[in-house]
Every structure is written in C-alpha cells, then in structure tokens.
Amino acid sequence: MGDQMVHVPTRTADASPEFVTAALRSTGVIDADTTVAEVEHDRIGEGVGLMCELARLTLRYRGPAHHAPSSVIIKLPSNLPENRQLGDLLGFYAREGHFYDQIGRTVPVRTPHCYFNHIDTEANAFALLLEDFGDRTMVSQIAGIDVDRATDAVRALARVHARYWESPDLAALTWLPRAIDPPIMAAGTAYRDAWPRFVELFADRLPDGALELGERVGASWETAEAAFYERSPVTLVHGDFRADNLMFDDDADDDERVGLLDWQIAFQVGGISDICYLLTQSMTLDDRRLHEREVVDVWFDAVSTALGRAPDGYTADDAWTDYRAMTGNMTVYGVVAGGSLDPSNERGMHLVADMASRAFLAALDLDAATLIPA
C-alpha cells in the first residue's frame, strides 16, 4: 500500500497539505477532485513512542472528500540518532510497514486502518498514515493498568495467538523474524551494550538483587530466548504489548473493544511472552503479584476457546512456567531503552524507570534466575 513515488517527510512537522494529498490519492482514499487544503499538526507520543515520531494531523479538504478521514496519525522513524540506529538495527520500521501491508487488515484484533504505507528499504525511508484512535480511552502505563483492562486486552490478543498458533502460515511471513533469527537475537548484544549506561542512570531505582540478576540475564539472553522458542508453541506475537499501546472503546462489541497499536516489534515466539511483557511492565507491583497467575490462566483459556480445543502438548501449568522463566528476559526492554535511547523528556525517563523496576521485581519475585539456562 502506498506509492513509492510520493515524497515522504522525515519529520512530522513537515507533513504538508501537498504530501497528505498525494499520499491519500495514491491509495484511493481521496480522488483527483479532492485536495487536502489545510493540515493542523499536534505532536503526540512524547515519552511514549520512543522509537518513532508521532503526530495527529487534523485535515481540512477542498472538494467532495466523501468519507475522507477528518484526522490521521502520521508515524515516522525517530530522528534521535540513538533511537533511529537501534530501530534500523532491529528492523522495526520495515517490519511494521509489512505488517500493515500484508496482515494488518486480517488479524483478529482491532488495529488502526492504514491509509498510506511507504516502505523503501533501499532509501531506508518509511512512513505510515493511520486511523486516529483518539476518541478511545487510554490507560497510563506509569499509573498501571488494572486487572479488568488487562484481562480484556489479554483475551483480545489471545485471538491473534490462536490464529497463528503453530500455523504453517507463519512461514509465508518472511518479514516476520523468529526469536532465533538475528533481528531478535541482536537484542542480547543491545542488552550488554546498554547495561553500563543503564546502571549509571537507573541503579538507584532498582530493587536489591537487580544488578546481579541483570548481569546474568545479559550473559545468557540468547540462550534463554532460544530455549523458550524451542519449547513453547510458536505464534505471532505483538512484541510491545504494554498499556501505552492499548486503546479501549467500552461501547464497542467484544471484537472491537480493544485497539492495539504499534506492531514494529512483532515476531515469532511463544505467545505467553506478550502476557509476561504486559503484566511485568504495565501493572503496579501489588496488582501484578495479586493477579498474574489469574491473568495467565485467562490467556490460556482464551487461546483454547479460540482454537476450539486445548493446545496440543501445552498446559496451563506449562504456560505459567514459561511466564516465570521469561520474566528475566523481559528486563531487556527497560535496560535497552534506558541505556541506549534518548527518551527525550521527563515522562520518557519515568516510563523507562518504571518498566525496568517492575520487570526486575517480577523476575526476582518469581525466581527467574533458577530457570535461566546455564
């Protein structure tokens, strides 16, 4: 989707009426009789979209403009050098473009409609114009997602996990790396490279035992990820399943209630990793301790319901063991973000600190060190 001849901006502020007109015409959203006459920019995602630039574009048209969107979200690669370098290394921008191009309209969870999708790997240029979910309810990741919202989100994502559960269709998604492929395994190197600066910036915000655990996780990250890939049923995972990427519509039907943003980290591995990520980084300590086993069981039951049977050779107890084991590797998000990226503002620093401290506490609570392969 998207005409490669459309000249795309590198900053959201440069999204001109001419660019938006050309982009929407290239995909048939508007025709030649309609022009975007005005674009009002509202930068969003400060301290949230660490790997990209995001803005809401309010559009005013000249001409018929039948059913044309009144606003869109523009998503571009980050202009912060550290962030862009990491996004390129791990293939985030092309991956999300391919997601919307190939399966975004068919995954069984509500995702934004994609109006324009520019993927130019030779020029390393990417751009998305997406449906604006701004009228949906957002939950603060810093404040923490409650168990009811988390349960709704887990049930919604379980449908995606079931759709691709050990499916031969995964082989056709050549742009979607497996956990054992270089774009994912590179996270281990990123962890170790980020660790010294992360410790310098955040050590005083971490629980006792976190530094020792982090050293061990960093040394064995690839081994643990590969072991998890081999033992847990493989599916499509979101990869960044956290509160800031969830948008709720409480008046919608069950299939539409949870909107899920930001698919640039999607890959192939056991689905419980998404649940582990949500609970260890988006729930408060008390809520996570009180409800994590309950939510893991909700996920397992929802996958079973969507499959129409219990998963072959995989039980709720297996899911719980995988959940415990993966809490160690979940520290990679906070460590890499805190040690490699420029979060750009106070909320970003606060968000990273919370992600890291919550993840380390979960791994310590659940004795993840005892499940890390030697």
C-alpha positions in Angstrom: 0.0 0.0 0.0 1.4 3.4 -0.9 3.1 4.9 -3.9 6.8 4.8 -3.6 6.9 8.0 -5.8 5.2 10.1 -3.1 7.9 12.2 -1.4 7.6 11.5 2.3 8.8 13.8 5.0 11.3 12.8 7.7 9.7 14.9 10.4 6.0 15.1 11.3 6.1 18.9 11.3 6.9 18.7 7.5 3.7 16.8 6.7 2.4 19.4 4.3 -1.0 19.5 2.6 0.7 18.5 -0.6 2.2 15.4 0.9 -1.0 14.3 2.6 -3.0 14.9 -0.6 -0.5 12.8 -2.7 -0.4 10.1 -0.1 -4.2 9.8 0.2 -4.7 9.9 -3.5 -2.1 7.2 -4.1 -4.2 4.7 -2.1 -7.6 5.9 -3.3 -8.8 7.4 0.0 -9.5 10.7 -2.0 -9.7 11.2 -5.7 -8.4 13.8 -8.1 -11.3 16.2 -7.3 -10.3 16.4 -3.7 -7.4 18.2 -2.1 -6.1 18.5 1.4 -6.2 22.2 1.9 -5.0 22.5 5.5 -3.1 20.4 7.9 -3.1 21.1 11.6 -0.2 19.3 13.5 -0.4 18.0 17.0 2.7 16.2 18.2 1.8 13.1 20.3 3.5 10.3 22.0 6.1 12.3 23.8 7.9 9.9 26.1 5.7 7.1 24.7 6.7 6.5 21.2 10.4 6.1 21.9 11.3 4.6 18.5 9.3 6.9 16.3 7.8 10.4 15.7 4.1 10.6 16.0 1.6 13.4 15.3 -2.1 13.8 14.8 -2.9 15.6 11.6 -6.3 17.3 11.5 -7.3 17.7 7.9 -9.5 20.2 6.1 -10.3 19.5 2.4 -11.2 21.3 -0.8 -13.6 19.3 -3.0 -16.0 16.5 -2.3 -13.9 14.5 0.2 -16.6 11.8 0.7 -15.8 9.6 3.7 -12.3 11.0 3.9 -10.8 11.0 7.4 -11.0 14.2 9.4 -7.7 13.3 11.1 -4.9 10.7 10.7 -1.9 9.7 12.7 1.4 10.1 10.9 4.2 7.7 12.1 7.8 8.2 11.1 11.1 6.8 12.2 12.7 8.6 15.2 15.0 11.5 14.4 17.0 10.9 17.5 20.2 9.2 16.3 20.5 6.6 19.1 16.8 5.6 18.7 17.0 5.5 14.8 20.1 3.4 14.9 18.5 0.8 17.1 15.3 0.8 15.1 17.3 0.2 11.9 19.4 -2.5 13.6 16.4 -4.5 14.7 14.4 -3.8 11.5 11.4 -2.2 13.3 10.3 0.3 10.6 10.2 -2.1 7.7 8.6 -4.8 9.9 5.6 -2.6 10.8 5.2 -1.5 7.2 5.0 -5.1 6.1 2.6 -5.9 8.9 0.1 -3.3 7.7 0.7 -4.2 4.1 0.1 -8.0 4.5 -1.9 -8.9 7.6 -3.0 -5.7 9.4 -6.5 -5.9 7.9 -7.0 -9.6 8.8 -5.5 -10.1 12.2 -8.4 -10.9 14.7 -7.9 -7.8 16.9 -8.8 -4.2 16.2 -5.8 -2.3 14.6 -5.8 1.1 13.0 -6.8 1.3 9.4 -3.8 2.1 7.3 -4.4 4.9 4.8 -0.8 5.1 3.4 2.2 2.9 3.9 5.6 3.9 2.5 8.3 1.2 2.6 11.6 2.0 0.8 14.3 -0.3 2.2 16.9 0.9 -0.3 16.5 4.5 0.8 15.8 3.5 4.4 12.7 5.6 4.3 9.3 4.7 6.0 6.1 6.4 6.7 2.6 5.5 7.8 -0.7 7.3 7.8 -3.0 5.5 10.2 -6.5 5.8 11.6 -6.8 8.1 14.6 -7.9 6.2 17.7 -8.0 9.5 19.6 -11.6 9.0 20.8 -10.7 5.8 22.6 -9.8 5.5 26.2 -6.1 5.4 27.1 -4.6 4.0 30.3 -1.4 5.4 31.8 1.3 2.8 31.8 3.0 4.8 34.6 -0.1 4.7 36.8 -0.6 1.0 35.9 -3.2 -1.0 34.1 -5.9 -2.6 36.3 -6.8 -6.3 36.1 -10.1 -5.7 34.2 -8.4 -3.8 31.4 -5.5 -6.2 31.4 -7.9 -9.2 31.1 -9.8 -7.5 28.2 -6.5 -6.9 26.4 -5.2 -10.4 27.0 -8.4 -12.0 25.7 -8.2 -9.9 22.6 -4.6 -10.8 21.9 -5.3 -14.4 22.6 -7.3 -14.5 19.4 -4.2 -13.4 17.4 -2.1 -16.0 19.2 -4.7 -18.7 18.4 -5.0 -17.7 14.7 -1.2 -18.2 14.2 -0.7 -21.0 16.8 2.0 -23.3 15.2 0.5 -22.3 11.9 2.1 -23.0 8.5 1.0 -19.5 7.5 3.9 -18.1 9.6 6.4 -19.4 7.0 5.0 -17.1 4.4 5.6 -14.1 6.6 9.2 -13.8 5.6 9.5 -10.3 7.0 8.5 -11.6 10.5 11.6 -12.9 12.3 11.7 -15.9 14.6 13.0 -15.5 18.1 16.2 -17.3 17.0 16.8 -15.0 14.0 19.4 -12.2 14.0 17.0 -9.3 14.4 15.7 -10.7 17.7 19.0 -12.3 18.9 20.6 -8.8 18.4 18.7 -7.7 21.5 21.2 -9.7 23.6 24.1 -7.6 22.3 22.0 -4.5 22.7 21.3 -5.5 26.3 25.0 -5.9 27.1 26.0 -2.7 25.3 23.3 -0.7 27.1 23.9 -2.2 30.5 26.8 0.1 31.8 24.9 3.3 31.0 21.6 1.8 32.2 23.3 1.0 35.6 24.7 4.5 35.8 21.3 6.1 35.2 18.9 3.8 37.0 20.8 1.7 39.6 19.4 3.7 42.5 15.8 3.0 41.3 16.2 -0.8 41.1 15.4 -3.4 43.8 18.0 -5.3 45.7 19.4 -8.1 43.7 18.5 -6.5 40.3 22.1 -5.8 39.3 23.3 -9.3 39.9 20.2 -10.7 38.0 20.8 -8.2 35.1 24.4 -9.4 34.7 23.2 -13.0 34.5 20.4 -12.2 32.1 22.6 -10.2 29.8 25.2 -13.0 29.7 22.5 -15.7 28.8 19.9 -13.7 27.0 20.3 -15.5 23.6 20.4 -18.9 25.3 17.2 -18.3 27.3 15.4 -16.9 24.2 16.3 -19.8 22.1 15.3 -22.3 24.8 11.9 -20.6 25.1 11.5 -20.7 21.3 12.2 -24.4 21.2 9.8 -25.4 24.0 6.8 -23.1 23.7 4.3 -23.3 20.8 5.3 -20.6 18.3 2.8 -17.9 17.1 2.7 -14.3 16.0 3.4 -12.1 19.0 2.9 -8.3 19.2 6.2 -7.8 21.0 5.4 -4.4 22.6 2.2 -5.4 24.4 2.0 -2.6 27.0 -0.5 -0.2 28.3 0.6 2.8 26.2 -0.2 0.7 23.0 -3.7 -0.2 24.1 -6.8 1.9 23.3 -10.2 0.9 24.7 -13.8 1.5 23.4 -16.1 0.3 26.1 -19.2 0.7 24.0 -17.9 -1.5 21.2 -18.6 -5.2 20.6 -16.1 -7.6 22.2 -14.1 -8.0 18.9 -13.7 -4.2 18.6 -13.3 -3.2 22.3 -9.5 -3.4 22.5 -7.5 -1.4 19.9 -3.8 -2.4 19.6 -1.2 -0.1 18.2 2.5 -0.3 17.3 3.4 -3.6 15.6 7.0 -2.8 14.8 8.4 -5.3 17.3 6.2 -8.2 16.1 8.0 -11.6 15.8 7.5 -15.3 16.1 7.8 -17.0 19.5 5.6 -18.4 22.3 2.5 -16.2 22.9 2.9 -16.2 26.7 5.8 -13.7 26.2 3.3 -11.0 25.3 1.4 -11.6 28.5 4.6 -11.6 30.5 5.5 -8.2 29.0 2.1 -6.7 29.8 2.0 -7.8 33.4 5.6 -7.2 34.3 5.8 -3.7 32.9 2.3 -2.2 32.8 0.9 -3.4 36.1 1.7 -2.0 39.5 3.7 -4.3 41.8 0.7 -5.1 44.1 -1.7 -5.8 41.2 0.8 -7.9 39.4 1.5 -10.0 42.4 -2.2 -10.4 43.2 -3.4 -11.2 39.7 -0.6 -12.6 37.5 -1.5 -16.3 37.7 -5.2 -15.4 37.2 -4.4 -13.5 34.0 -2.1 -16.2 32.7 -4.9 -18.7 33.1 -7.3 -16.3 31.4 -5.0 -16.1 28.4 -4.6 -19.9 28.3 -8.4 -20.4 28.4 -8.9 -17.7 25.7 -6.4 -19.4 23.4 -8.1 -22.7 24.0 -11.5 -21.2 23.2 -10.3 -19.6 20.0 -8.6 -22.8 18.9 -11.7 -24.8 19.8 -9.6 -27.2 21.9 -6.8 -27.2 24.4 -3.4 -26.7 22.8 -1.7 -30.0 22.0 1.1 -30.8 24.4 0.8 -27.5 26.2 -1.0 -27.0 29.5 -1.8 -24.0 31.8 1.0 -25.1 34.1 3.4 -25.0 31.1 2.2 -21.5 30.4 2.9 -20.5 34.0 6.4 -22.0 33.9 7.1 -20.2 30.7 5.8 -17.0 32.2 8.1 -17.3 35.2 11.1 -18.1 33.0 10.6 -15.2 30.6 10.4 -12.5 33.3 14.2 -12.4 33.2 14.3 -11.7 29.5 11.6 -9.1 29.9 14.1 -6.8 31.6 15.6 -6.3 28.1 13.1 -3.6 27.3 13.9 -1.3 30.2 17.6 -1.9 30.0 18.0 -1.2 26.3 15.6 1.8 26.4 17.3 3.2 29.5 20.9 2.6 28.3 20.7 3.1 24.5 17.9 5.5 23.8 17.2 9.2 24.3 13.7 9.2 25.8 13.7 12.9 25.1 11.6 14.1 28.1 10.8 13.5 31.7 7.9 11.2 31.0 10.1 9.0 28.9 12.7 8.7 31.7 9.9 8.0 34.2 8.4 5.4 31.9 11.7 3.6 31.4 12.4 3.6 35.1 9.0 2.1 35.9 9.4 -0.5 33.1 12.8 -1.6 34.4 12.0 -1.7 38.1 8.7 -3.6 37.6 10.4 -6.1 35.3 13.3 -6.8 37.7 10.9 -7.1 40.7 8.8 -9.6 38.8 11.9 -11.7 37.8 13.1 -11.6 41.4 9.7 -12.4 42.8 9.3 -15.5 40.6 12.9 -16.8 40.9 13.5 -16.4 37.2 17.3 -16.9 37.9 16.5 -20.6 38.7 15.0 -21.1 35.2 17.8 -19.3 33.2 19.7 -21.9 31.1 23.3 -22.3 32.1 
